[in-house]
């Protein structure tokens, strides 16, 4: 059940990151979900590593997950966007 929750959370975070990231996005629905999951893991890990919040159930964890997804999405767009053009 926790894997399913991470997928749903990654989808939500990925969609929010996609809405906040300007420009065209070469990825689709599946790519957005995967990037959201990766961004949530990276952002959550970094936020806990530097001590911004004590656990994953905090509001700070959500914002760090969205920030991580935005960074991952920007890197993806920079790498894949060059190949698409």
C-alpha positions in Angstrom: 0.0 0.0 0.0 2.8 2.4 0.7 4.2 2.0 -2.8 0.8 3.0 -4.2 0.7 6.1 -1.9 4.2 7.1 -3.1 3.0 6.8 -6.7 -0.1 9.0 -6.0 2.0 11.5 -4.0 4.5 11.6 -6.9 1.8 12.2 -9.4 0.4 15.1 -7.3 3.9 16.6 -6.7 4.8 16.0 -10.4 1.7 17.8 -11.6 2.3 20.7 -9.3 5.9 21.0 -10.4 4.8 20.9 -14.0 2.4 23.7 -13.4 5.0 25.8 -11.7 7.7 25.2 -14.3 7.5 27.5 -17.3 7.9 26.4 -20.9 7.0 23.4 -22.8 7.5 20.0 -21.3 8.6 17.1 -23.5 7.4 14.5 -21.0 3.9 12.9 -20.7 1.8 11.6 -17.9 4.0 8.7 -17.0 7.2 10.8 -17.1 5.6 13.4 -14.9 4.6 10.8 -12.3 8.1 9.3 -12.3 9.8 12.7 -12.1 7.4 13.6 -9.3 8.3 10.5 -7.3 12.0 11.0 -7.8 11.7 14.7 -6.9 9.7 13.9 -3.8 12.3 11.4 -2.7 15.2 13.8 -3.4 13.5 16.8 -1.9 12.3 14.9 1.2 15.8 13.4 1.7 17.6 16.7 1.4 15.1 18.5 3.7 15.6 15.9 6.4 19.4 15.8 5.8 19.7 19.5 6.5 17.2 19.4 9.4 14.4 21.5 8.0 11.7 19.2 9.5 11.6 16.0 11.6 9.6 13.7 9.5 7.9 13.2 6.1 4.4 14.0 7.4 5.1 17.7 7.8 4.2 20.6 5.5 7.9 21.3 5.0 8.3 17.9 3.5 5.6 18.6 1.0 7.2 21.8 -0.1 10.6 20.3 -0.3 9.2 17.4 -2.4 7.6 20.0 -4.8 10.9 21.9 -4.9 12.8 18.6 -5.6 10.4 17.7 -8.4 10.8 21.2 -9.9 14.6 20.7 -9.9 14.3 17.2 -11.4 11.8 18.4 -14.0 14.1 21.3 -15.0 17.1 19.0 -15.4 15.0 16.6 -17.4 13.7 19.5 -19.6 17.3 20.7 -20.2 18.6 17.3 -21.2 15.6 16.0 -23.2 14.6 19.4 -24.6 17.9 19.7 -26.4 17.4 16.3 -28.1 13.8 17.2 -29.1 14.6 20.5 -30.8 
